[in-house]
Amino acid sequence: MADFRRILCPVDFSDASRHALDHAVMIAGWYKARITALHVHHPAFLVEPPIMFAELGDAPVATLEDVETRLHHWLAPARAAGIGCDVLAVDGASPARRIVDLAARIEADLIVLGTHGRSGFERLLLGSVTEKVVRTAQCPVVTVPSPSVATSTLPFRRILCGIDFSESSSDGLRFAVSLATESNSALTLLHVLEFSQESEPLATVPFDLSTYRAAVEDDATRRLVNLISGDIRAACQPATRLVHGKPYEQILAVAQELRSDLIVLGVHGRSAFDIMIFGSTTNQVIRRATCPVLTLNR
């Protein structure tokens, strides 16, 4: 079973990061984990959307001590609930690197951060803190959508785990089972079959494509069922689901249909160039999901 003892929660004092902190507190309560709240102080980007120096006028710039005081205030309810908390404010122009470095230094078992949903040219040109953290962190990352778009609820009641039979998705299953057990959630294991589009009539295909597809479906179904060991079945009795189509589209569609409160995905560690040019299943799901997404790299 997966376990979380130290949770890092980056905070930029937006509604999105407050929503993320709520999730971090909930998970910390289940696992009796300690939370470290981190703010990376960058004067040129104090709030969302970014405000440049010329726009700040005579507004005072908060000191690191001021920021830590505010972090303590944000964490007061968690402390009152008996959760151990630490705060840290640092200067830096590379928030993603600061987050990942601190996670490694404190041996964090989980990073929980909010997403702001930037898209289009800005994302292509600059990337985002979220995507960089997801791609480079050595521990699992939970990305939490802004409350303005979120459809999920706390605590979790329905968890969807994407399975592609890789070692990454096997790791993801371990975390999904642990969270489903702690939250008493229904767990669904989803595999997406992505057959290429037919460019010619079946009659001209040199082998029986329908029989081949049926065999692939049967094999995938068998492999899904075989993933559910006796211990897993006793812990949360997961259901299995097999669908056809583009993976990220089907993951999002099934999550919406099931009203999932969390999606769990393994990440294959694609390069920054691949992600920038082509995107990835993981990034597409994180950008578009209306519930939190837990990702982990191998």
C-alpha positions, -999 to 999 in steps of 0.1 A, spaced: 0 0 0 12 35 -7 17 59 21 21 97 25 41 111 55 52 145 41 31 166 18 44 197 0 17 223 -9 29 253 -30 7 284 -22 4 316 -43 -26 328 -23 -50 324 -52 -84 306 -49 -68 277 -68 -40 272 -42 -65 275 -14 -86 248 -30 -54 227 -34 -46 232 3 -80 219 12 -71 187 -6 -37 185 10 -52 188 44 -78 161 37 -51 137 25 -28 146 54 -56 137 78 -61 103 63 -24 94 65 -14 114 95 10 133 73 28 166 79 22 195 55 48 220 43 33 251 27 57 268 3 55 302 -14 80 312 -40 82 349 -39 88 365 -73 81 403 -74 73 404 -111 45 378 -107 28 384 -74 -7 373 -84 -26 357 -112 -27 370 -139 9 382 -139 14 419 -130 45 435 -143 67 459 -123 53 490 -141 18 481 -130 26 478 -93 28 516 -88 35 524 -52 21 491 -38 43 477 -10 62 445 -18 56 419 8 87 406 27 94 369 32 84 374 68 51 389 58 45 359 35 53 334 62 29 351 85 2 348 59 10 311 53 7 305 90 -28 321 89 -38 299 60 -27 268 79 -43 277 112 -74 255 105 -52 225 97 -32 229 129 -64 232 149 -74 198 134 -42 183 147 -22 182 115 15 191 117 24 221 95 55 239 84 58 271 63 85 284 40 88 315 18 117 318 -6 128 342 -33 132 328 -68 124 333 -105 119 296 -112 90 284 -90 89 249 -106 125 242 -98 122 256 -63 91 233 -57 108 202 -70 141 209 -52 124 214 -19 103 183 -24 135 163 -28 151 180 2 123 173 26 117 139 11 81 147 3 59 118 -6 34 140 -24 31 175 -40 -4 191 -41 -8 222 -62 -35 242 -78 -38 248 -116 -48 281 -132 -58 266 -166 -36 288 -189 -38 277 -225 -29 286 -260 2 307 -270 11 316 -234 13 279 -224 32 270 -256 57 298 -251 63 297 -214 50 263 -202 35 264 -168 47 257 -132 23 228 -130 35 210 -161 72 214 -152 65 201 -117 46 171 -130 73 163 -155 103 166 -131 91 157 -96 103 124 -82 72 120 -60 35 118 -70 18 151 -78 -18 160 -73 -30 189 -96 -62 205 -84 -83 226 -107 -96 260 -98 -128 259 -78 -144 279 -106 -143 249 -129 -141 220 -104 -169 194 -104 -154 171 -78 -162 170 -41 -143 164 -8 -139 138 5 -133 116 -26 -161 92 -34 -152 80 -69 -116 74 -82 -107 66 -118 -73 50 -125 -60 49 -160 -43 16 -169 -20 10 -199 -3 -21 -184 30 -2 -181 51 -1 -149 40 35 -144 3 26 -144 10 -3 -120 25 22 -96 -5 45 -102 -28 16 -93 -10 12 -59 -17 48 -50 -53 46 -63 -60 16 -42 -45 33 -11 -65 65 -16 -97 45 -23 -92 25 8 -86 56 30 -115 76 15 -139 46 12 -142 55 -25 -154 35 -54 -124 27 -77 -126 21 -115 -97 8 -136 -99 21 -171 -80 9 -202 -84 27 -235 -79 8 -268 -68 32 -296 -73 14 -329 -62 32 -360 -88 45 -383 -98 22 -411 -88 36 -445 -102 9 -466 -132 -15 -465 -129 -45 -443 -133 -68 -473 -99 -56 -487 -80 -61 -455 -57 -91 -457 -68 -105 -424 -99 -106 -403 -97 -73 -385 -129 -78 -365 -115 -111 -351 -82 -93 -343 -100 -65 -324 -121 -89 -305 -90 -108 -294 -73 -76 -283 -104 -66 -263 -105 -100 -246 -68 -99 -238 -71 -63 -223 -101 -74 -202 -82 -104 -189 -52 -83 -180 -74 -57 -162 -90 -84 -141 -56 -100 -133 -44 -67 -119 -69 -71 -91 -52 -92 -65 -70 -107 -35 -56 -79 -13 -68 -52 -37 -103 -68 -40 -106 -70 -3 -95 -34 2 -118 -17 -23 -134 -41 -48 -126 -21 -79 -146 -22 -112 -130 -24 -146 -138 -5 -178 -127 -10 -214 -133 18 -240 -122 28 -275 -108 61 -287 -81 87 -280 -68 81 -245 -71 116 -230 -106 121 -245 -119 88 -231 -103 93 -197 -120 127 -195 -153 113 -208 -154 84 -184 -144 107 -155 -173 130 -164 -197 101 -167 -187 86 -134 -185 120 -117 -150 111 -106 -134 130 -77 -99 120 -86 -80 106 -117 -48 87 -112 -23 83 -140 12 70 -145 36 92 -165 62 79 -189 85 109 -185 83 123 -220 108 151 -228 98 188 -226 101 190 -264 77 162 -270 52 177 -246 55 212 -261 50 200 -297 27 171 -294 12 173 -259 7 141 -239 -22 121 -225 -12 133 -190 -9 170 -199 -42 170 -219 -60 154 -189 -45 178 -164 -54 208 -186 -90 198 -192 -100 178 -161 -126 192 -137 -114 170 -109 -79 166 -93 -54 144 -112 -27 124 -94 3 117 -116 36 99 -109 68 95 -129 90 65 -134 
